[in-house]
Amino acid sequence: MNDKQTAIKNYLAAGKATVEEALDRLMPAAQGPFADHIEAMRYSLFVGGKRIRPILCLAAVETIRDDGTMLQAMLPVACALECIHTYSLIHDDLPAMDNDDLRRGRPTNHKVHGEAAAILAGDGLLTFAFELLTRPDSNLTAARQLRIIELIARAAGPEGMVGGQALDIANENRKYPFSLLQTIHRSKTGALLTCSVQAGAVGAGATPAQETALVDYGAALGLAFQIVDDLLDATATTEQLGKTAGSDEVRGKATYPGYFGIAGTRDQARQAVEWAKTALNPLGERAERLHDLADYILSRSF
Amino acid sequence: MNDKQTAIKNYLAAGKATVEEALDRLMPAAQGPFADHIEAMRYSLFVGGKRIRPILCLAAVETIRDDGTMLQAMLPVACALECIHTYSLIHDDLPAMDNDDLRRGRPTNHKVHGEAAAILAGDGLLTFAFELLTRPDSNLTAARQLRIIELIARAAGPEGMVGGQALDIANENRKYPFSLLQTIHRSKTGALLTCSVQAGAVGAGATPAQETALVDYGAALGLAFQIVDDLLDATATTEQLGKTAGSDEVRGKATYPGYFGIAGTRDQARQAVEWAKTALNPLGERAERLHDLADYILSRSF
């Protein structure tokens, strides 16, 4: 592992710790009449995960403004992104959807809390995310907060993440053109990842040009992330993944390796990471962290 | 039927038409790659319903400001409330929850679209509601919009509607104290009804005293609404309800008639409506509509 990789690994570990501390502080405690429901939400929220969406959001903030109070102000936004991601995993794992027993090496939410409680835990996390996004902070104007809420609601909504999941489920075990796979990836995974970077940019007060650069970066990074995910599902073991490996093939899901083979998919991942890094050019040296994050995502696939 | 009842019936019919026209205009059309998902959302949204939450919101607006542009500005908020209510019905009806086949006299969402699509339709409606709440309008400041989003997210969240549903499901077929029934009613039904009135107040720029009066009204009305719902489930036919009658008893759900009998429950409903009307006193004649709405809710139970 080279110096850059070590540095980014440390950065990711520190970011994960920051996000998890904030999540624990911002989430209601599992006590009072709703203790069981809150416990079910907390179970999936703290079962692990790389916290990549909140880390991307905070890294985008740092790229625009090197200012600790701004990072603090954006922590509820970062945590809201993780709540939305976690809700999507709980619902994706349900018996009616992917019917998965394992997530991050642990039993899925419905295996522990039952199906009804798991559906509601997902609903609760999604709703709580929007409450977090309204937390007042003197470093964020109401107009900026409102814009972030709009971006996140769109990215997670019917023409973003939820719509993408619906499209994915509806097309299992069907042959379909590559263009549909791109639409599914862009909506199901890409939209929330892109929006994580963009929310950081908006919160930190990026200029329109800076925001565009970060959105382009986020879109390319989201694509790289999904391609690497497809690769890992095809090449890694269940133990390495913490979730069932090879499940895409079992479910007849279209994936990049299905269209391009393993070597061709690696080329596509490399190309997407190049796009991501090129998009950062207008931001200069300040974007070094985001640059290294893109390289790191690629390194996972080899 | 007396004149007041006729007037309020006409008001409710006009409100329902206004809300349904706005919902149809504001919801995405069922076309493009996400057409099936949007169609599943629209199915439940347009299957019927009294639209009582959006109507309460708009009636609160009118109570504070008699101004057509303000009513227009608040239409997306009113529609968001209906989206959230509809999502909660879709998820409540799922096989893992109440397992209901009928809703408003028509097959439930999962009966028509399948379980996975129904879960996602609910998720999509909840997320889209928050997008609606960010719609810009020059009659609403960003600060006011943000406050409305916070109120709605809290009311629908883990310590509001979703938490109440989790508590309700967890306590089926158990004997429990009346205080727990009150907690379930307040969170599962009361919170969103109260918040519908409060959102109207905040949007229209109510003074703190006016807002408090409307919140008290909303809480009492929400209670009356739930007591009447319990009564109807025990006394009306499936055809009258458009959903399976007597289902509370079949599921071993605690209800007001279970604690107080039918006559005692009618007294409780009457009392809650009195509280609601008394709460309106500080608002004077402007609150006549809300006053008559409370009477109307009571009249449903006799």
HADDOCK unambig.tbl for C-alpha pairs under 7 A between the chains (distance, minus, plus):
assign (segid A and resid 34 and name CA) (segid B and resid 159 and name CA) 6.44 0.50 0.50
assign (segid A and resid 34 and name CA) (segid B and resid 163 and name CA) 5.80 0.50 0.50
assign (segid A and resid 34 and name CA) (segid B and resid 167 and name CA) 6.84 0.50 0.50
assign (segid A and resid 37 and name CA) (segid B and resid 163 and name CA) 6.26 0.50 0.50
assign (segid A and resid 37 and name CA) (segid B and resid 166 and name CA) 6.24 0.50 0.50
assign (segid A and resid 38 and name CA) (segid B and resid 158 and name CA) 6.80 0.50 0.50
assign (segid A and resid 96 and name CA) (segid B and resid 115 and name CA) 5.99 0.50 0.50
assign (segid A and resid 96 and name CA) (segid B and resid 116 and name CA) 5.19 0.50 0.50
assign (segid A and resid 97 and name CA) (segid B and resid 116 and name CA) 5.52 0.50 0.50
assign (segid A and resid 115 and name CA) (segid B and resid 96 and name CA) 5.99 0.50 0.50
assign (segid A and resid 116 and name CA) (segid B and resid 96 and name CA) 5.19 0.50 0.50
assign (segid A and resid 116 and name CA) (segid B and resid 97 and name CA) 5.52 0.50 0.50
assign (segid A and resid 117 and name CA) (segid B and resid 166 and name CA) 6.40 0.50 0.50
assign (segid A and resid 120 and name CA) (segid B and resid 162 and name CA) 6.37 0.50 0.50
assign (segid A and resid 120 and name CA) (segid B and resid 166 and name CA) 6.58 0.50 0.50
assign (segid A and resid 123 and name CA) (segid B and resid 162 and name CA) 6.99 0.50 0.50
assign (segid A and resid 124 and name CA) (segid B and resid 157 and name CA) 5.50 0.50 0.50
assign (segid A and resid 124 and name CA) (segid B and resid 158 and name CA) 5.09 0.50 0.50
assign (segid A and resid 124 and name CA) (segid B and resid 162 and name CA) 6.01 0.50 0.50
assign (segid A and resid 127 and name CA) (segid B and resid 153 and name CA) 5.75 0.50 0.50
assign (segid A and resid 127 and name CA) (segid B and resid 156 and name CA) 6.81 0.50 0.50
assign (segid A and resid 127 and name CA) (segid B and resid 157 and name CA) 5.29 0.50 0.50
assign (segid A and resid 128 and name CA) (segid B and resid 153 and name CA) 6.55 0.50 0.50
assign (segid A and resid 128 and name CA) (segid B and resid 157 and name CA) 5.79 0.50 0.50
assign (segid A and resid 128 and name CA) (segid B and resid 158 and name CA) 6.95 0.50 0.50
assign (segid A and resid 130 and name CA) (segid B and resid 153 and name CA) 6.11 0.50 0.50
assign (segid A and resid 131 and name CA) (segid B and resid 150 and name CA) 5.34 0.50 0.50
assign (segid A and resid 131 and name CA) (segid B and resid 153 and name CA) 5.12 0.50 0.50
assign (segid A and resid 131 and name CA) (segid B and resid 154 and name CA) 6.35 0.50 0.50
assign (segid A and resid 134 and name CA) (segid B and resid 146 and name CA) 6.13 0.50 0.50
assign (segid A and resid 134 and name CA) (segid B and resid 150 and name CA) 5.69 0.50 0.50
assign (segid A and resid 142 and name CA) (segid B and resid 142 and name CA) 5.48 0.50 0.50
assign (segid A and resid 142 and name CA) (segid B and resid 143 and name CA) 5.29 0.50 0.50
assign (segid A and resid 142 and name CA) (segid B and resid 146 and name CA) 6.75 0.50 0.50
assign (segid A and resid 143 and name CA) (segid B and resid 142 and name CA) 5.29 0.50 0.50
assign (segid A and resid 146 and name CA) (segid B and resid 134 and name CA) 6.15 0.50 0.50
assign (segid A and resid 146 and name CA) (segid B and resid 142 and name CA) 6.72 0.50 0.50
assign (segid A and resid 146 and name CA) (segid B and resid 146 and name CA) 6.55 0.50 0.50
assign (segid A and resid 150 and name CA) (segid B and resid 131 and name CA) 5.35 0.50 0.50
assign (segid A and resid 150 and name CA) (segid B and resid 134 and name CA) 5.69 0.50 0.50
assign (segid A and resid 153 and name CA) (segid B and resid 127 and name CA) 5.76 0.50 0.50
assign (segid A and resid 153 and name CA) (segid B and resid 128 and name CA) 6.56 0.50 0.50
assign (segid A and resid 153 and name CA) (segid B and resid 130 and name CA) 6.11 0.50 0.50
assign (segid A and resid 153 and name CA) (segid B and resid 131 and name CA) 5.13 0.50 0.50
assign (segid A and resid 154 and name CA) (segid B and resid 131 and name CA) 6.35 0.50 0.50
assign (segid A and resid 156 and name CA) (segid B and resid 127 and name CA) 6.83 0.50 0.50
assign (segid A and resid 157 and name CA) (segid B and resid 124 and name CA) 5.50 0.50 0.50
assign (segid A and resid 157 and name CA) (segid B and resid 127 and name CA) 5.29 0.50 0.50
assign (segid A and resid 157 and name CA) (segid B and resid 128 and name CA) 5.80 0.50 0.50
assign (segid A and resid 158 and name CA) (segid B and resid 38 and name CA) 6.82 0.50 0.50
assign (segid A and resid 158 and name CA) (segid B and resid 124 and name CA) 5.08 0.50 0.50
assign (segid A and resid 158 and name CA) (segid B and resid 128 and name CA) 6.94 0.50 0.50
assign (segid A and resid 159 and name CA) (segid B and resid 34 and name CA) 6.45 0.50 0.50
assign (segid A and resid 162 and name CA) (segid B and resid 120 and name CA) 6.37 0.50 0.50
assign (segid A and resid 162 and name CA) (segid B and resid 123 and name CA) 6.98 0.50 0.50
assign (segid A and resid 162 and name CA) (segid B and resid 124 and name CA) 6.01 0.50 0.50
assign (segid A and resid 163 and name CA) (segid B and resid 34 and name CA) 5.80 0.50 0.50
assign (segid A and resid 163 and name CA) (segid B and resid 37 and name CA) 6.27 0.50 0.50
assign (segid A and resid 166 and name CA) (segid B and resid 37 and name CA) 6.25 0.50 0.50
assign (segid A and resid 166 and name CA) (segid B and resid 117 and name CA) 6.40 0.50 0.50
assign (segid A and resid 166 and name CA) (segid B and resid 120 and name CA) 6.57 0.50 0.50
assign (segid A and resid 167 and name CA) (segid B and resid 34 and name CA) 6.83 0.50 0.50
